[in-house]
Amino acid sequence: LFVLRSGTEVVLLSLYVDDLTISSRSKPLVEWVLVQTKNRFPVRDVKSLSWTVGLRVKSSQESLLVSQGAYVKSTFDRFICNDDEQKERRFTPMGVDIVLHNEESNFLSRPAGVKEYQKIIGSLNYVAHSSRPDVAFSVNALSRYLQKPRILHLAAAKRILIYLHTTCDLGICYFPSKENNLFAYCDASLVSKDSADGKSTTGYCIFFNNNLVAWKSCRQTVVSLSTMESELNAMSTALIALQQTRDTLSEIGYIVPSYKIYTDSLSAIKYLQSSADIARPRTPHLSLRFHFIRTEVSSGQLQLLHVKSGDQIADILTKALPRPLFESIRDKYLQKPERDLQSG
């Protein structure tokens, strides 16, 4: 992301390989940057933004929708060849009862084609990181088996493809705002029945002006000895991402004086808001890096707010959920395109 300032105006140029997007409130500045770019490189100017790096962009005066329906359909046609699978519909990306590290000697534990599996997961990773946070957990979980996939893993990957194809019209909608509020939801699952190494899963999603701008689902690097410790690990990961987002916003002219993290762990909040001397006798094993969070809290930069487990929207990034809960959370992230949204 390149930033150019001219007086009170700012021009942003985002570059991904050979795909450039120029944006600014000043049309003359955009034209000037475009002319300077054309003088150095061959450029095809499409005037208005409708496609970028495989993302479909539809905009109106009130909102902007980013989706990947065309990419999902082409990927589905590429890997789903069975007639029965093509007619199938799925409403969640992963079943709640699946155990991916199952080593029992049955058909599902037989080896699958490595190349095919890696290609599918690569395509799914692109979708999960670009516009579909609802599949981030399931794709991350399947990415752990790239070297020795089994029939079970291939079937689970194809299920995600079928789910995406079933819901290919969903996308992330952005709305204008003048508030400059920055906050995150973060959650952790301590140890699931699918965990082969005892490590927890971190999930967080970051919002700026109530618009989703970043999300992540990942396995933690250390084994947590308690639910609170896994939540603190997730919180530290989310805080680092929040600070990076704040710094980027600062570079392009948005000043964010403070930010918030919503968590459903009251014990983690109490630990971070207590003095180190009080907390230490009960938590001598916790990493010193958790004091990094406490420092942010004591300085007033970070607010820790409790949210009920049923309202924890980062839950979708830490585990497979039953359909009613999954759809309830997903609908807070993603929307269908409205009829009045026009491309460009």
Buried (B, 14 or more C-beta within 10 A) or exposed (E): EEEBEEEEBBBBBEEEEEEBBBEBEBEEBBEBBBEEBEEEEEEEEEEEBBEBBBBBBBBEEEBBBBBBBEBBEEBBEEBBEEEEBEEBEBEBBBBEEBBBBBEEEEEBEEEBEBEEBBBBBEBBBBBBEBBBBBBBBBBBBBBBBEEEBBBBBBEBBBBBBBBBBBBBEBBBBBEEEEEEEBBBBBBBBBBBEBBEEEBBBBBBBBBBBEBBBBBBBBBBEEEBEBBBBBBBBBBBBBBBBBBEBBEBBEEEEEEBEBBBBBBBBEBBBBBBEBEEEEBEEEBEEBEEEBEEBBEBBEEEBBEBEBBEEEBBBBBBBBBBBEEEBBBBBBEEBBBEBEEEBEEE
